[in-house]
Amino acid sequence: MSSQNLRDLIRNYLSERPRNTIEISAWLSSQLEGKNCPEDITSILEADNSIVRIGTVRKSGIRLTDLPVSEWASDSWVQHHERKQSNKTKES
């Protein structure tokens, strides 16, 4: 599957809510026959302008690597929630 097709799949998955790299990897593995390692997924996500890294998740013993586990969201999700946050601030 091409990187563009993977990005499209991931964008749809992230439109619901933010997900971390491990969630995305597990979901992709369930959608595809082959496995994708988080390093490859991270590269794909970083190359997409409509996907935003919104933070790093604390490790709770689920991974034994030194790679950070990032949380990702679609650009539209971030914009929508920034708007909600700014409206709450104005109402206060």
C-alpha positions in Angstrom: 0.0 0.0 0.0 1.3 3.4 -0.9 2.2 6.1 1.7 -0.6 8.3 0.4 -3.2 5.5 0.9 -1.8 4.9 4.4 -2.1 8.6 5.2 -5.7 8.7 4.0 -6.6 5.7 6.2 -4.8 7.3 9.2 -6.5 10.7 8.6 -9.9 9.0 8.7 -9.0 7.2 11.9 -7.7 10.4 13.5 -10.8 12.4 12.6 -12.7 10.8 15.5 -10.1 11.7 18.2 -6.4 11.9 18.8 -4.5 8.5 19.0 -1.0 7.6 20.0 1.6 5.9 17.7 0.9 2.5 19.3 -2.8 2.7 18.8 -2.3 3.8 15.2 0.1 0.9 14.6 -2.2 -1.7 16.1 -5.2 -0.3 14.2 -3.2 -0.4 10.9 -2.1 -4.0 11.6 -5.8 -5.0 12.0 -6.7 -3.2 8.7 -3.7 -4.5 6.7 -2.2 -7.9 6.3 1.4 -6.7 6.9 2.8 -5.1 10.0 4.1 -1.5 10.2 6.6 -0.6 12.8 6.1 2.7 14.7 9.2 4.2 13.2 7.7 3.9 9.7 4.4 5.2 10.9 6.0 8.2 12.6 7.8 9.1 9.3 4.5 8.9 7.4 2.7 11.0 10.0 5.4 13.6 10.1 5.4 14.0 6.3 1.6 14.8 6.3 0.7 18.4 6.8 -2.8 17.6 7.8 -1.7 15.4 10.8 -0.3 17.1 13.9 1.8 15.8 16.7 0.0 17.1 19.8 2.1 15.6 22.5 4.1 12.7 23.9 2.5 10.0 25.9 4.1 8.8 29.1 5.4 5.2 28.8 3.7 2.8 31.2 5.8 -0.3 30.5 4.1 -1.1 27.2 7.2 -0.5 25.1 10.8 -1.4 25.7 12.3 1.0 23.2 13.7 4.5 23.6 11.4 5.9 20.9 8.9 8.4 22.1 5.2 7.5 21.9 3.6 10.5 20.3 -0.1 11.5 20.3 -1.4 12.5 16.9 -4.5 14.4 15.7 -5.9 15.6 12.4 -5.4 19.2 11.7 -9.2 19.7 11.5 -9.6 18.1 15.0 -7.0 20.5 16.5 -8.6 23.6 14.9 -12.1 22.6 16.1 -10.9 22.0 19.6 -8.8 25.2 19.7 -12.0 27.1 18.7 -13.9 25.4 21.5 -11.2 26.2 24.0 -11.0 29.9 23.0 -14.8 30.2 23.3 -14.7 28.8 26.9 -12.0 31.3 27.7 -14.1 34.2 26.4 -17.1 33.0 28.4 -15.2 33.0 31.7 
